[in-house]
C-alpha cells in the first residue's frame, strides 16, 4: 500500500514551540512493508539536547510552573492531553504501522488506546495520592514526610511500541510534577509529531515535554547531561547495561525496562480449545517484536507432539502481509537490519540441530522486511535460540518431563520479564507462577495491566513502571524533623 504523501518536519518540539535544529542531518523513514520513503525529520544533536534540557529545567524551576500546580489542575491537563491524543489516535496508529510493521489491527487496539488510558489512570492517581504525611517520632516530636517531583527526566523510548512505552514514562512523570526530554527511536519518529501537536492543544505548559529524535550519541548525551535528574529507558539489555553504568557513576536514579526471553509454560492439564487468541498475544504479538513474549514454549513430553501441532498450525494459519491491511496478523520487521538479525537466528537454530516445524524459509513477499513465523522443535534450553532475545516471530518449543524440570528450565535464563502458565487448574497455575523468577506472569494469558507494576528481574531491568509504583518512581522523599519541644535534643 503506497503512502502517497511524504510526512516531513524541519523542526523539533522544544519549549512548547517548533524550533529549528542545530545540525543539518536528517532521519529518513521507510515503510517496513514496502521499503518506500515515507518521511523524514531532523536528526538531533547534543546541542539540540542541551536546548531541550534547558527548556525542561526552566519549566521545572519556575515557581509558578507545572510542579506548583495542584494535583487537580495537573490531572485535568493530563485528561485534556488524553482527549487530544484520542483525536489523533487513528493517524498515530497508521504512522506506527507504516514505520515498524505493527499490524494496523494491533496498533488500533494498543498504540491508539493505551497512551490515553494511562494518562487518565495517572490523572486519577495524581488526585488520590497523598504527598505529605506527618508521623510521630520515636525520639519525640513530629516528622513530616513529603514527596516531591524528582525533577527533569531523560526518557529514551524504543521503536516497537513507541507511543505506549512513551506513555509508560510520560503519564506518571506528569502526574508527579516532573518535566521531560524524550528521545524517540530513529525508526519511529513520525508518530511523535502528532504527539507534539496533542501536547500543544492540551495546554501543557511550555517546556514540560520536549521531544528530540536521534541516535545513540544523542541518547548518551541525554543520559549524562548535568541538567537531567533521572533517566527512564526502554530498550536492549546491552544498551541498558551501559546506561546503568553511567547512571551509577553519576549517582543518578534510573528505571530500565530491558530485554526478555520469557517462558510460556504449558502444564500437562492445559486446554488449547479456546486459547488460540491468548496464545498468539502471549507469544507472537506485534510480529514477535515485543519484549515480554513467551518465546520459549515449555511443553510436557507426554503432550509434546500435540503442542507442536498447536503452535505449528497457529504459525501456518497466520495472515502475513502489509502492516496497513486490516487482515494482517504478522507484518514485517521494523528494519532491514532487524530482518537480517532474525534470519541469522533462524539459521543458527538450524545449525545447532533444532527442527523446523513451521516457517524457517525466506519470505515470499516481494517487498518489505518480512520473516516467516517460525516454530522450532527439539530445542534444548542451552541452545542459542533458547537463550538470546531474537525479537521476531520465532518460537522454541522445549520438552520437559516434570513440573520441577519445567520450573528449572523456565528459571535457567539471564532474563526475567514476562511469562505465562497454561493450565485448567487456576490454583495450580498460581502456585507455579510464584516460583518463576520473573517480574510478571499470566495464567492462561499475558498482557500488562496499567494498575500492575511492570518490569523485570536479572538482565531484564531495574525498577518498575505502571501501577502506583510507576508514580513513586518519579517522586523524591524528604523528611522534615519538626520541633521536639521539651523532649530535648536527640543523642
N, C-alpha and C positions, 0 to 999 in steps of 0.2 A: 504494500500500500504506500504510494508516494505521499510525502507530507506536503508537497506543493510549495508552501511559503517558508522561507528560512526564518528562524527565530533568532534575532540578534540583539545584543546590547553593547553599548560602548562605555558603560559606567558601572560603578559599584554603589551599593546601598550603604552609606556611612553617615552617621549623624542625622538620620531621618531624611536625607536627600540623596539624589543620584549625583555622584561626583566622578570626575574624570580620573582614570587610573594614573599611577606614577610611571608605569612602564608601557611598553608598546606591544608586548606579547599577547597572543590570542589563544584561547582554548576552543578548538573546533570539536563539535559533537556530531557523531554519525549515528544513524539509525542502526540498532542492533539487528533488526530484521532484514533491512535492505542494503545496508552499508552506505546509503546516501548521506551526504552532508545535510544536516537538519538545522544547524545553528552554530552560533559562536558567541563568546563573551570575553572580556578582558581576562588575561592571566595575572593573578595577583602577585605582588612583590612584597618583600619585607617592608618597604616603605608604605605600601598600602595597609599592611597590618598595623604599622605604627599609627597611621591616621585613624584607623578603626578603633584601636585600643584607646587612643586619646579621646575619641568621642564617647566611648563606653565609660572611661574614667570620669570625664566631665559630667556625664549623666549620673554616675554613681555618687559623686561627691557633691552634687547640687543639693543644698539643704532643703529645697522645696521640691526635689525631684522624686523619681519613682520610689525609692526606698522609704521616703517620708509619707507616701500616700497611705491612706487607711487600707486595711485588708479588703474592705468592701469596695473601695474605688479601684484597687488593683484587680480584684475579681471581676468587676463589671467591665473593665478594659479587656481582660482576657476573654470574656464572653463575646465582646464585640469582635475581637480577633477571630474567635471560632466562627462567628457568623460570616465574617469577610472571607475566611478560608472556605467555608461551605459554598459560598457563591462562586468560587473559582475551582472547586474540587474536581469537576469534570475535566477541565483543561489541565489541571495539575496531574491527574491520573493519566491522561493522554500523553503528556510530555514524559512522564516517568516510563511508561511502556515503550515509547519510542527509543528512549535513551538506554535503558538497562535490560530490555527484553521481557520485563514482567508482563505476563498475560493481562490484557486490559480488564478481564473479568475479576482477576485478583486485585489489580490496582484500584478498581472501583469499590471493592469490598474493604480494602485495608488502607491504602495510601490516601484515598479520598475521604475516609471516615475517621481513622484512628487519631490524627492530629487534633481535630476539633473536639473529639471525645476526651482526649487528655487535657486540653485547655479547660474544658468545662469541669472535669473531675478535679483538677488542681485549683480552679477557682473556688470550688466548694471547700476544699481543704484549707485554702487561704482564709476563708471566713471562719472555719471551725477550729483551727489550730491555735491554741494559746501560745503566745511568745514570751510571756512573763509569768514567773511562779515565785511565790515567797515561801521560804522554808524556815523552820526553827533550827537554829544552830546547836550542835551538841555542846559547844563551848560557851553557849549563851548568845543572846542577841538573835537577829534575823539575817537570813541570806536571801538576796534577790537574784534569781537565775533568769537571765534574759537571752533570747535567741535573736540574732541579728543577721542580715544577709551577709554571705561570705565575701561578696564583692564582685569584681569583674571576672567573668568566666570566659575561658577559651574553649569553644566547643568544636570538635572535629567530627564530621558526620560522614558515614560511608555511602557507597553508591547503591547498595542492594535494596534498602527501604529508606530512601533519602528524606522523605517528609515525616514518616512515623518516627524514625530514630532521631531526627532533629527535634521533634516534639517531646521525645523522652527527656530531652535536656531543657528545651525552651519552656515547657509548661511549668515544671517545678521551680526553675530558677526565677521565672517571672513571679510566681506565687510568693517566693521568698523575698523578693525585692531586689534581686541582682540585675546586673546588666551583662551583655554578652557580645563577643565577637565570634561569629560562626563561620567556619570554613567548610563549604560543601566539597565533595569529591569532584575532580575534573570530569569524571564520567557522567555525572548527573548535576548539571548546573542550570539548565533551562527552567526547571520547576521552581528554583529559588527566586527567580524573577517574579513569579506570581505571588510567592510568599511575601516578598518585599512590598508589593503593592497592597496586599492584605494588611500588612503592618501599618502602612501609612493611612489606609482607610479607617482602621480601628482606632486611630488616635493614640497609639503607643508613643510616649514621649521620645523626642529626638535623641538618638544615641543609645537608647536602651537595647535595641537589637541592631547589629551591624553584620553585613554579610560580604565576605571576600572569598571567592573561589580561588583555588590554587593547588599546587602540587606539594611534594614532601618538604621542599625548602621553606615554603610559606608556612606549612603546618609546624615545622620545627621552630621557626621564629616565633610563632604564636605561643607555643608551649613554654618557651623560656623567656618570654617578654617580661620585663620587670613590672609592667603595669597590670599583669594578669594575676589574680589571686587564687584561682582554681582552674583545673583542666578537666574536661569531660571528653572522653574519646571512645568511639566505637570503631573497631577495625580488626586487623590481623593481630595475632599474638606476637609476631616478630616486631611489629611497629609498637605494640603496647609495651613490650619489654623496654624498648628504647625510651619511650615517654616516661615510663615508671622510673627508670634510672635517672633521667634528667630531673624529674619532679622530686625524687629523693634527695638529689644534691641540693636542690633549691628549697627543700622542706615545704613543698607546695602541695596542697591537697589535690588528689586526682581520683577520678572514677574511670575505670577501664572495663568495657564490655568487649570481650575478645572472642577468639575462635572456639569451635566446638567439634566434637566427634561423638555425639550422643548415641546412646543405645536405645533402640526400640525393642523391648524385651517381651517376647511372645511366650506366655506361660502355657502349660500343657492343656489348660481348660479354655483357652481363648476361642471366641466365636467370631468368625470373619463375615458371617452372613450379612450383617448390616454395617460393617466397619469400613467400607471402601473409601468413603469421603474423608473420614477421620484419618485413615491410614495415609492417604495422599497428603493431607495437610501436615501430618507429623513427620513425613519422610521426604517429600518431593516438592513442597511448596515453593513457588517462585523459581521454578527451574532448578531447584536444589541450591540456589544462591541465598541460603538462609542459615544463620549461624547455629540455631538451636536444633536443627533437624536431626532425627534419629537415623543417621546414615549407616549405623551398624545395626542390622536386624538380627537379634539373637533368637534362635528357633530351637525348640526341643527336638532331639534327634528322632523321637518317636513320631513327630509330625513334620519332619524336615521337608520331605517332598511336597507335602500339602502347602507349606508356607512358600516354598519356591514357586509353586503353581500360582498361588495368590498374587505374589509380587511380580512374577513374570507376566502373568495375564494383565495386571494393572499397568505395567510399563508398556506392553504391546498395544493396549487399548487407548492410551492417552493420545489426544489430538495434538500433534506438533505443528506449529505454524507461526505466521506473522503475529507479533505480540498485540497488534491492534485489532485482530479478528476476535470477536466475542466468543467464538467456538474454541479458540486455542486454549489448551491446558498446559502445554510446555512450550515456552518461547525460546529465543536464542540466549546465549551467554551475553554478558554485558559488553564484551570487547573481544577482539581477535586474540589478544593475549590471554584472556580468561579461557577461551575455547581451546587454545593450544595447551594451557595448563591442564584442563580436564582431560583432553585426549591423551596427554602424557601419562596421567594416572591410569587411564584405561589400558594403555599399552603396558604399563608397569604391572597392573593386576594380572594380565595375561602371561607376562614373562615370569611372574612368581608362582604360576600354577593355578590361579583361580579359574573357575569355569564360567563362561558367559552363558546365561540362560535367557537373556533378552538384551537387545541392542548390541552395543560394542563395536559397531561399524561406523565409518564416516557417514555424516548426514547426507541425505539425498536432496536437501533443499538447494536450489540454485544459487540463492544469495542469503547472506546473513550468517551469524556466528552460531550455528546450531550444533548441538550434540545430541545424539540419540539417548533417550532414557535407558540406562544400562544396569542390569542386575547380575551380580557375581555370586556364584555358589562355591561351596568347598573352600571357603576363606578361613584362614587361621588368624586369630586376633593379632598375631605378631607381624603380619604382612603389612606392607606399606599402605595399601588401600584401606586397611582397618585402623591404622594409627594416625594418619595425616589427614588434615582437613582438605577435601577436594573442592568443595564449593561448586558443585554441579550435580546433574541428575544421575548420580551413581550410588548404588546401594551395595553393601557387602552383607551377605546372609551367612551367619556363623552358627554352627551347630553346638549344642550343649547337651549333657546327659542328666543334670540335676539342677535344682534351684540354686544350690550353693555354687555350682560351677558357673551358672549364668551370672550370679552376682559377682563372682571373681572376674569374669570376663568384662562385665559392664564397668567395673572399677579399675580395670587394667588399661588406663588411658591417662595421658597427661592433661586431658581436658575434663571439664565438669560443668557444663552449661545447662543442657536440657535433658530430655529423655522421656520415655513413656513405658508403661506396663500394660499389657493386653491380657485380660482375664475376665471371666464371668463372675468371679468372687471379689467383690469390692474390698472386703476386709483383707483378704489375702494380698490383693494388689497394693493396698496402702501399706501393709506391713513390709512388703518387698521394697516399695518405693523409698521408705525411710532409710533403708540400708544402702541405697545407691548414693555414691559420692558426687552430688550434683547440686547446682543452685536451685533448680526447679525441675519438676517431673509431673507428668499427667497420667491419669488412669483411663485407658481406652480413648485418649485423645491428647492433643497438646496444642495449646495456643496461649501465649502470655495474656494475663488479665491486668488491666490498669490498676486494680486495687491490690495486687500482689507484688511484693518485691521481686525484681528480676535481676539476675546477674550470676556470675559463675564462681567456682572454686578452682583451685590449682591453676593451670595455664589459661583458664577461661576468664580471668579478670579479677578486679578488686572493686569492692563496693557494690551498691545496689541502686538500680533505677526502678521507677514505678512505685506505687503504693505510698503510704505516708513516709516510708523510709527514703523514697526518692526526694521528697521535700526536705527532710532533715539533712540530706547531703549538701544542700545549698544554704544551710544555716550555721552560724558560728555561735558558740555558747560562751557567755560571760557571767561570772559570779561576782556579785557586789555584796561585801560584808557590811551590814548596817551597824549602827551604833549599838554597843553592848550595854550601855548604861553603867550600873554599879557592879556588873559582873566581873569587872577587872580585865586586864589585858590577857590575851592568850599566852601560854608559855612558849 
